[in-house]
């Protein structure tokens, strides 16, 4: 049996369930406290069952804190017992109902009621885990950090607004002649209008009650601070929601301004715009030649192998190649984008590289006459490198495509170090010369 990975889909769904259970438990507990309702209900039992299962699962789930991972059962158990076990124990154990079962019931204003309220409050220590659960989810769910912060804030805001409603009812500001549900609904209405700084005035503090007036002042101050926080974060969120697109648009504006200032012909301007539009569609503005800069060599090679797996599976030279060759080849190759009608190679020019076609189709011409068409998985340009001569054909892109460029020096390095690659290059050259 292996531990459950911290980022397993089941664990992500479970953490979301725990957050929901904590929210429901918090709302339900204080609602029952303020209205002296101590009967066992399905909401309470369901939340406690979630907490019990969560405590058990934590003994079998790996933990990741920053770059440190706890993956063996011994490490997981040791850390859990030192950190969160007692929080889960107090929140999961239905201690108050043990007290309820031991007595003949809970009488208002009795010591038993005081003990019940204290035990209810003790169960709320589960709130201490909310931020940690959000942090774990933030590392596994691909959401922008600014969006995730707002979700985290909204969760705590829901808890706070409920607490404000309970406080409003406890100080006697509710309409006692109404039912519990009606009192809570009107308290919620007052809390939301006050916190959001709307304040219609149809529900307000008793002017003869200093505690209600003071409580309202505190809530209004909280609302002002919350409003400022939300406005600041929403504006930041909007400006950073698609930072790649914003950066890309600025880049396009610079290029357009340059082409206009230099009187570049309209058709060339359109081709440049088409090129950048295609890049955005395929790469979302990320330059793959620099995106992996700064990442350690071994990890960078793993990423390159993953990104190029489709191309490696199509190109004949790579299909049966050894892993060491593939790792060095993907490190040396440079990604290329081909536009319709573009001359990738011109007949008669000096040979300084070869190409691997990953997607698209190219036309091969000799003296203006079509001699072949090559599709994804093809190689071209290697003959002139092998013979050390000028290009004997032109290669033109027929549609949008992607590929990789291998420089002449790197080509010779691979041939020297890997005899199998050298042999296959010789075979391809002979086939194309016959």
C-alpha positions, 0 to 999 in steps of 0.5 A: 500500500502506498500513501495518497499523493497530496496532489491526487484528484481525490485528495483535491476533491476531499480538501474542498469537501473539508472546507465546505464542512468547516463552513457549514459546521461554523454556521450551524454551530453558532446558529444553534448556540444563539437560538439554544438549539442543542438537538442532534441534527444531520448537518452536525453529524455529517460535518463531524463524520467528514472531520473523522474521515479527514483525520484518518486520511491524514495518516495516509496522505503525503505532505508537501511544504515548499520543496520539502516532501513527507512521503513515507508513512513514518514521516507522514505520521510523525509530522501529523502527530506533531502538527495537526493531529490534536486540532483534528481530534478536538474538532472531530470528537463529538464531546458535547453530545457525550455530555448531553447523553450523560445528563437529562437534557440541557436547561437554559442558563445552567452550568450544563449549558455553559459547558455545552457552549464551551465545547462547541467553541472548542470544536471550532479549532478546525478553523486553524486548518483553513489557511493550510488547506487553501495553501495545499489547494493553491499548489495543486489547482492551476488558478492564478494566485490573485484569483486564489487569494480572492477565493480565500478572502471570500471564504473568510468573508462568509465566515465573518459575515455569519459571525457578525449576524450572530453578534447582532442577535446576541446583543438583542438587536434581532426581532425577538417576536419572530421565528429563529429563521426570520431573525437570522435572515433580517440579521443577515440583511443588516450585516450585508448592507452594513459591511458593503457600506450600503446601509439603507437604514431600514434596519439599524441599532437601537438608539437607546442601546450603546452596545448596539451603536458601538457594535454597528460602528465596529462593523462599519469600520470593518466594511470600509477596510474590506471594501478597500481590500476588495477594490485593490485586489480586483483592480490588481486581478484585472490587470494581471488576469492575462499578463501574457496577453498584455505583454504580447500586445505591447510587443505587437504595438512596438513591432507595428510602430517600428514597421510603420516608421520604417515604411515596411511594405504592407504585405510584409507587415501582414506576414509579420502580424500573421507570424505573431498571431500564429505564435500566440495561438500555439505558444500563448506568447511564451518564447520556448527558447528562453522559457527554460533558461535558469532551470537545471540541465537535467530538469530542463531536458525532461521538459524538452523531451516531454514537449517534443515527444510527438515530433520524436515519435514521428521522425524516423531518425529518432524512433529507435534512438537511444535515450542519451542521443535524444536528450542531447538532440532536443537540447541542441535543436532550436524551435522554428515556425514556418509561414505559408509561402516562406522559403525555409531553404533557398537553392544555391545558398550555403548550408549551415543547418538542417531541419526536422518538420514537426507539423505542416507540409513543405514543398521541395523545388529544384530549379523552380520545379516541384520534386517532392512534398514532405510532411510531419516527421520529415527531415531536410537540409542534411544533404548539403551538410554531409557533402559540405556543398551548397543547397541543391534545392529550395524548400518552401512551407505550404502552410503554417508549420513548426519544426526544429533547426539543428546547426551545422556544428551541432550536427557534426557533434551528434554524428561524431558521438552517436554512430547510429545517427551518423549511419541513418544520415548516410542512408537518407543521403544515399536515398535522395541522391539516387 
